[in-house]
Amino acid sequence: MITKRKLMSLAASAAMAAGMGTSAMAQEVTLKMHQFLPAQANVPKLVLEPWAERVEEASGGKIKIDHYPSMQLGGKPPELYGQVTDGVADITWTVLGYTPGRFPQSEVFELPFIMTNAEDTSRAYWQYAEANMMDKDFKDVKVLAVWVHGPGLIHSKEPIRSVSDLNGVKLRAPTRVANKLFTALGATPIGMPVPAVPEALSKGVIGAAVIPWEVTGALKVPELVNNHTEFGDESLYTTAFVFAMNKEKYESLPDDLKAAIDSQSGEDFSALAGKLMAGADAPSRAVAVERGNNIITLSADEVQEWKDAAAGIEAEWIAEMDELGFDGQALVDQAKALIAENTK
């Protein structure tokens, strides 16, 4: 027969074992990372998954990050920011312009011809966000990084060289600012998340799309259109992204796990993300070249025609920001100064 003393000893041992198990479990966290591109696309492959691996390593294996590409947790790309604030996902990467008007201050980086290169502009964007956005626009999340992609260009079924070639063209544009730009240039912009581009091109819903080279491979764009209009060393436009974590989830972590995430996030990672995204442009461009597609590279004089046609967009944006209670001119001046300071 088991004595009372032995029963008490067994119970104490069981409680200790249970306590140890709870302690071990408390130090291990699995995070859900959700985004809209297929896993084989450049941003997941070159930026997001390596970041997750570095965080896992920095945490000593206490953090595990499960990647859900192509909206596998449900919803549509414009819902991603809401999903990270609501806790549907722990981490999301998304286009701020998918929710027009929600992040007006970030739009300054999407103004035509404002970007120099993606790495340095992304670093400037982080500094600008720290000064203007973290405790306002982004107050409900833990921002891990912000960045922009490489030079934006036009991919079209019919050749586009001059501004007049855009007249009447139904064209996919990614953001509110880009829509305003292409409306001013004579096109008919149609907003849609980037995963919808291939079907829209194949069905004739649009005749052109503005996206950077790097994503054209995953979307098979060089197989759907034969013409690609580049703007020399200039960038017609770019797109502002945010990589963010659920704030409550981040704040619930022990300090060592917060430090693991912080060590792989912030300004340097923002710049790296922009650099990696732009670095994927050349291989994707090579696919179009190998197919014999028509690469139209505009001369400086031709680019100036586009600059002149787009000149009113900045003034219009400044006026809109003033109406919202911001100092629009100050935001533009600040963004341009940061870009200039950071451009190597």
C-alpha positions as CSV (number, residue, x, y, z in Angstrom):
1,M,0.0,0.0,0.0
2,I,1.2,3.6,-0.8
3,T,1.7,5.6,2.4
4,K,0.3,9.1,2.8
5,R,3.8,10.4,2.8
6,K,4.6,8.8,-0.5
7,L,1.5,10.1,-2.1
8,M,2.4,13.6,-1.0
9,S,5.9,13.1,-2.4
10,L,4.5,11.9,-5.8
11,A,2.1,14.8,-5.9
12,A,5.0,17.3,-5.2
13,S,7.1,15.7,-7.9
14,A,4.3,15.9,-10.4
15,A,3.6,19.5,-9.6
16,M,7.3,20.3,-10.0
17,A,7.4,18.6,-13.4
18,A,4.3,20.4,-14.5
19,G,5.8,23.7,-13.4
20,M,9.0,23.0,-15.3
21,G,7.0,22.2,-18.4
22,T,5.0,25.4,-18.1
23,S,8.2,27.4,-17.7
24,A,9.8,25.8,-20.8
25,M,6.7,26.4,-22.8
26,A,6.5,30.0,-21.7
27,Q,9.9,30.6,-23.3
28,E,8.9,29.2,-26.7
29,V,6.7,31.3,-29.0
30,T,5.3,30.5,-32.4
31,L,4.5,33.5,-34.6
32,K,2.3,33.6,-37.7
33,M,3.7,35.7,-40.5
34,H,1.1,36.5,-43.2
35,Q,1.6,38.2,-46.6
36,F,0.0,38.3,-50.1
37,L,2.7,37.0,-52.5
38,P,3.5,33.4,-53.3
39,A,6.4,31.9,-51.4
40,Q,8.6,31.7,-54.4
41,A,8.3,35.5,-55.1
42,N,11.4,37.6,-54.4
43,V,10.2,39.4,-51.3
44,P,9.3,36.3,-49.3
45,K,12.3,34.4,-50.6
46,L,14.9,37.1,-50.2
47,V,13.6,39.3,-47.4
48,L,10.9,37.9,-45.2
49,E,12.0,34.2,-44.8
50,P,15.7,35.1,-44.2
51,W,14.5,37.7,-41.6
52,A,12.4,35.0,-39.9
53,E,15.4,32.6,-39.8
54,R,17.7,35.3,-38.3
55,V,15.1,36.0,-35.6
56,E,14.8,32.3,-34.8
57,E,18.6,32.0,-34.6
58,A,18.9,35.2,-32.5
59,S,16.3,33.8,-30.1
60,G,18.2,30.6,-29.5
61,G,15.4,28.6,-31.0
62,K,12.8,30.0,-28.6
63,I,10.9,31.8,-31.4
64,K,9.5,29.9,-34.3
65,I,8.0,31.8,-37.2
66,D,5.5,30.1,-39.5
67,H,5.1,31.7,-42.9
68,Y,1.7,31.9,-44.5
69,P,2.1,33.3,-48.1
70,S,-0.6,34.0,-50.7
71,M,-3.2,35.1,-48.0
72,Q,-3.3,31.5,-46.6
73,L,-4.8,32.8,-43.3
74,G,-7.7,34.2,-45.3
75,G,-8.9,37.6,-46.3
76,K,-7.6,39.9,-49.1
77,P,-4.4,42.0,-49.3
78,P,-6.1,45.2,-48.2
79,E,-7.1,43.5,-44.9
80,L,-3.5,42.6,-43.9
81,Y,-2.9,45.6,-41.7
82,G,-6.2,45.0,-39.9
83,Q,-5.2,41.4,-39.4
84,V,-2.0,42.3,-37.6
85,T,-3.8,44.8,-35.3
86,D,-6.6,42.3,-34.6
87,G,-4.2,39.4,-34.0
88,V,-5.4,37.2,-36.9
89,A,-1.7,37.2,-37.8
90,D,1.2,38.1,-35.5
91,I,3.3,39.6,-38.3
92,T,2.3,41.0,-41.7
93,W,4.0,42.6,-44.7
94,T,1.7,44.8,-46.8
95,V,1.4,47.8,-49.1
96,L,0.2,50.9,-47.2
97,G,-1.6,52.1,-50.3
98,Y,-3.9,49.1,-50.2
99,T,-5.9,51.1,-47.6
100,P,-6.1,54.5,-49.3
101,G,-6.1,57.5,-46.9
102,R,-5.2,55.6,-43.8
103,F,-1.5,56.4,-43.9
104,P,-1.3,59.8,-45.6
105,Q,2.2,60.8,-44.4
106,S,3.8,57.7,-46.0
107,E,2.5,58.8,-49.4
108,V,5.3,61.4,-49.8
109,F,7.7,58.6,-50.7
110,E,5.3,57.6,-53.6
111,L,5.4,61.0,-55.3
112,P,6.7,60.8,-58.8
113,F,10.5,60.9,-59.3
114,I,11.2,61.5,-55.6
115,M,13.2,58.3,-55.0
116,T,16.9,58.0,-55.7
117,N,17.5,54.3,-55.0
118,A,15.5,51.8,-52.9
119,E,18.2,51.1,-50.3
120,D,18.9,54.8,-49.4
121,T,15.3,55.9,-49.8
122,S,14.2,53.1,-47.5
123,R,16.6,54.2,-44.8
124,A,15.2,57.7,-45.2
125,Y,11.7,56.4,-45.0
126,W,12.5,54.7,-41.6
127,Q,13.9,57.9,-40.3
128,Y,10.9,59.8,-41.5
129,A,8.5,57.2,-40.0
130,E,10.4,57.5,-36.6
131,A,9.9,61.3,-36.7
132,N,6.3,61.4,-37.9
133,M,4.5,58.1,-37.8
134,M,5.4,55.6,-35.1
135,D,3.2,57.2,-32.4
136,K,0.5,58.2,-34.8
137,D,-0.2,56.2,-38.0
138,F,1.6,53.1,-36.6
139,K,0.6,53.5,-32.9
140,D,-1.4,50.2,-32.9
141,V,1.5,48.0,-34.1
142,K,5.1,47.2,-33.5
143,V,6.8,48.4,-36.7
144,L,9.6,46.0,-37.8
145,A,10.6,47.8,-41.0
146,V,9.4,50.1,-43.7
147,W,10.8,50.2,-47.2
148,V,10.2,51.0,-50.9
149,H,10.9,48.9,-54.0
150,G,13.2,49.7,-56.9
151,P,12.4,51.9,-59.9
152,G,8.8,51.6,-60.9
153,L,8.1,51.2,-64.7
154,I,5.3,50.5,-67.2
155,H,4.7,47.0,-68.6
156,S,2.2,47.2,-71.5
157,K,0.7,45.4,-74.4
158,E,1.2,48.3,-76.7
159,P,4.5,50.3,-76.7
160,I,4.5,53.4,-74.5
161,R,7.2,56.0,-75.0
162,S,5.6,59.4,-74.8
163,V,3.0,60.6,-72.3
164,S,0.4,60.7,-75.1
165,D,0.8,57.0,-75.6
166,L,-1.0,56.5,-72.3
167,N,-4.2,58.2,-73.5
168,G,-7.1,55.8,-72.8
169,V,-4.9,53.0,-71.6
170,K,-6.5,50.9,-68.8
171,L,-3.6,50.6,-66.4
172,R,-3.1,48.9,-63.0
173,A,-1.6,51.3,-60.5
174,P,-0.8,50.2,-56.9
175,T,-1.7,53.2,-54.7
176,R,-3.8,56.4,-54.4
177,V,-0.8,58.6,-55.4
178,A,0.0,56.4,-58.4
179,N,-3.7,56.5,-59.5
180,K,-3.6,60.3,-59.3
181,L,-0.4,60.3,-61.3
182,F,-1.6,58.2,-64.2
183,T,-4.9,60.0,-64.3
184,A,-3.0,63.2,-64.8
185,L,-0.9,61.5,-67.5
186,G,-4.1,60.5,-69.4
187,A,-4.4,56.8,-68.5
188,T,-7.4,55.2,-66.9
189,P,-6.0,53.7,-63.7
190,I,-7.5,50.6,-62.2
191,G,-6.5,49.8,-58.6
192,M,-5.9,46.2,-57.6
193,P,-3.5,44.2,-55.5
194,V,-0.5,42.9,-57.4
195,P,-1.6,39.2,-57.3
196,A,-4.6,40.2,-59.5
197,V,-2.4,41.6,-62.3
198,P,-1.9,38.4,-64.3
199,E,-5.6,37.6,-64.7
200,A,-6.4,41.2,-65.4
201,L,-3.9,41.3,-68.2
202,S,-4.8,38.0,-69.7
203,K,-8.6,38.8,-69.7
204,G,-8.0,42.3,-71.2
205,V,-9.3,44.1,-68.1
206,I,-6.1,46.2,-68.2
207,G,-3.6,46.8,-71.0
208,A,-0.7,47.8,-68.8
209,A,0.6,47.6,-65.3
210,V,3.0,49.6,-63.3
211,I,5.2,47.4,-61.0
212,P,8.9,47.0,-60.5
213,W,10.9,44.4,-62.4
214,E,11.4,42.2,-59.4
215,V,7.9,40.9,-59.1
216,T,7.3,40.4,-62.9
217,G,8.9,36.9,-62.8
218,A,6.5,35.5,-60.2
219,L,3.5,37.1,-62.0
220,K,4.7,35.9,-65.5
221,V,4.2,39.5,-66.8
222,P,6.8,39.1,-69.6
223,E,4.7,36.3,-71.0
224,L,1.5,38.5,-70.9
225,V,2.9,41.8,-72.4
226,N,5.7,42.5,-74.8
227,N,6.6,46.1,-73.9
228,H,8.4,47.5,-70.9
229,T,9.1,51.3,-70.5
230,E,12.0,52.3,-68.3
231,F,12.9,55.8,-67.2
232,G,16.7,55.7,-67.4
233,D,18.2,56.4,-64.0
234,E,15.0,57.8,-62.7
235,S,12.1,56.2,-60.9
236,L,8.6,57.2,-62.2
237,Y,7.2,56.1,-58.9
238,T,7.7,53.6,-56.0
239,T,5.5,52.0,-53.3
240,A,5.6,52.3,-49.5
241,F,5.6,49.0,-47.6
242,V,5.3,48.2,-43.9
243,F,6.4,45.1,-42.0
244,A,4.7,45.1,-38.7
245,M,3.9,42.9,-35.6
246,N,0.9,42.8,-33.4
247,K,1.7,45.2,-30.6
248,E,0.2,43.1,-27.7
249,K,2.0,40.0,-28.9
250,Y,5.3,41.8,-29.0
251,E,4.8,43.4,-25.6
252,S,3.8,40.0,-24.1
253,L,7.2,38.6,-24.9
254,P,10.1,38.3,-22.4
255,D,12.9,40.9,-22.8
256,D,15.3,38.4,-24.4
257,L,12.8,37.6,-27.2
258,K,11.9,41.2,-27.8
259,A,15.7,41.8,-28.1
260,A,16.0,39.0,-30.7
261,I,13.3,40.6,-32.8
262,D,14.7,44.1,-32.4
263,S,18.2,43.0,-33.3
264,Q,16.9,42.0,-36.8
265,S,14.6,44.9,-37.3
266,G,14.6,48.7,-37.7
267,E,16.6,51.1,-39.9
268,D,19.3,48.8,-41.1
269,F,16.9,46.1,-42.0
270,S,14.6,48.6,-43.8
271,A,17.6,49.7,-45.9
272,L,18.5,46.0,-46.5
273,A,15.0,45.1,-47.6
274,G,14.9,47.9,-50.1
275,K,18.3,46.9,-51.4
276,L,17.4,43.2,-51.7
277,M,14.1,44.1,-53.5
278,A,15.8,46.3,-56.0
279,G,18.6,43.8,-56.4
280,A,16.0,41.3,-57.7
281,D,15.1,43.7,-60.6
282,A,18.0,42.7,-62.9
283,P,17.3,38.9,-63.0
284,S,13.6,39.5,-63.7
285,R,14.5,42.0,-66.4
286,A,16.8,39.4,-68.0
287,V,13.8,37.1,-68.4
288,A,12.1,39.8,-70.6
289,V,15.2,40.3,-72.6
290,E,15.7,36.6,-73.2
291,R,12.1,36.4,-74.5
292,G,12.9,39.2,-77.0
293,N,10.5,41.6,-75.4
294,N,10.7,45.3,-76.4
295,I,12.6,47.2,-73.7
296,I,12.0,50.9,-74.1
297,T,14.6,53.0,-72.2
298,L,13.7,56.7,-72.3
299,S,16.4,59.3,-72.9
300,A,16.9,62.2,-70.4
301,D,14.9,64.5,-72.7
302,E,12.0,62.0,-73.0
303,V,12.0,61.5,-69.2
304,Q,11.8,65.3,-68.8
305,E,8.5,65.2,-70.7
306,W,7.1,62.8,-68.1
307,K,8.5,64.9,-65.3
308,D,6.8,68.0,-66.7
309,A,3.5,66.2,-67.1
310,A,3.7,64.9,-63.5
311,A,4.8,68.1,-61.9
312,G,1.4,69.1,-60.6
313,I,1.0,65.9,-58.5
314,E,3.4,67.1,-55.7
315,A,1.6,70.4,-55.3
316,E,-1.8,68.7,-55.3
317,W,-0.6,66.3,-52.6
318,I,0.8,69.1,-50.5
319,A,-2.6,70.9,-50.7
320,E,-4.4,67.6,-49.6
321,M,-2.1,67.2,-46.6
322,D,-2.7,70.8,-45.6
323,E,-6.4,70.1,-45.6
324,L,-5.8,67.1,-43.4
325,G,-4.0,69.3,-40.8
326,F,-0.5,68.4,-41.8
327,D,2.1,70.8,-43.2
328,G,2.4,69.3,-46.6
329,Q,5.3,71.3,-47.8
330,A,7.3,70.5,-44.6
331,L,6.7,66.8,-45.1
332,V,7.9,66.9,-48.7
333,D,10.9,69.0,-47.7
334,Q,11.7,66.6,-44.9
335,A,11.4,63.5,-47.1
336,K,13.6,65.0,-49.8
337,A,16.2,66.1,-47.3
338,L,16.4,62.7,-45.7
339,I,16.7,61.0,-49.1
340,A,19.5,63.4,-50.1
341,E,21.3,62.9,-46.8
342,N,21.2,59.1,-47.1
343,T,21.9,58.7,-50.8
344,K,25.4,57.5,-51.2
